[in-house]
């Protein structure tokens, strides 16, 4: 593929399209973060390493070049460094069948993450919808062990079994909506799990139900030390009051976690997380609004139904960046790290699904956006982003492809 070079004079492109969960956009109500000047942008070379996938959702890359990816209705697969492929865990035909896996709405086999000690222990984790329990069914995080050649998966252990799942449709959406589903290990060695609000008015602020949260757990699923949730909360909760986060990333150097999450009919947000923090999403009890199923998440405006309600929760986590006051299905996120990224080194890359673009955000020392630009890559629905050990950016698209994007200096 012919490489693209970013031109710093390009304006920020605002695309007003419906978000992936049928959210309706509105016109911006806040100033858009200015375009950051770039004097030394990288040249990007894109290659397609997988195509023809069915609803791919996430990807993880090992140090030996193996590519692990999930397909929402099929399960976990691997593309080995020699180009051969295998189905590891999921539906019939997998090395290890998961009879409880099902896909419905936005849910199924979602996130995947490699254990920090994967090179020696071959442990891998997935986020999946499960029918092992019913009324309601749940989302859960499952740990597996792979063999050295990535041909078999064994030792299934369900380390978190009680993540909220939307088992029945309501007036604002169908079953399986708003599960979150991204999982990532932080530099602290703990697993961060993003969960969605299930179109439920009460889940985000609920102290014990695991929806609308980011959990932080050990590799066995126990609460990680230092989560610091309020008294009476499930100790696995790291941050609560969230809507539908589908991106988790950790800032180089500090390890500070950031999330990217879907806004309602406005305001996709990137937010800097702190232990015990409240994201300020509370779609209940809005007497001035008409709220089907008591879920006010689509009923108001940034004033009457804010994504981050600082009136109700003055200490809520203020967003680092809001997508121009629009809802465009903000999903995956990763920090770009390494000198090959030139002026983008240390910036946060965020995928916009309905907006069909990859935004690169410059954050100041306080973790607030000081500038944005759009990467010169094709307009697609960006489903997953991760930087591999080789320094390349791996991109999963809803068109069924996985890309490898290599950055380099200009000729």
PyMOL commands that set and color helices and strands:
alter all, ss='L'
color gray80, all
select helices_A, chain A and resi 118-121+292-294+296-298+339-344
alter helices_A, ss='H'
color red, helices_A
select strands_A, chain A and resi 4-5+43-50+56-61+67-71+75-79+85-90+96-97+109-114+123-130+138-146+153-163+180-185+191-195+214-217+237-240+245-250+257-261+269-272+277-278+319-322+330-335+348-352+357-363+369-374+382-387+393-397+402-408
alter strands_A, ss='S'
color yellow, strands_A
deselect
rebuild
show_as cartoon
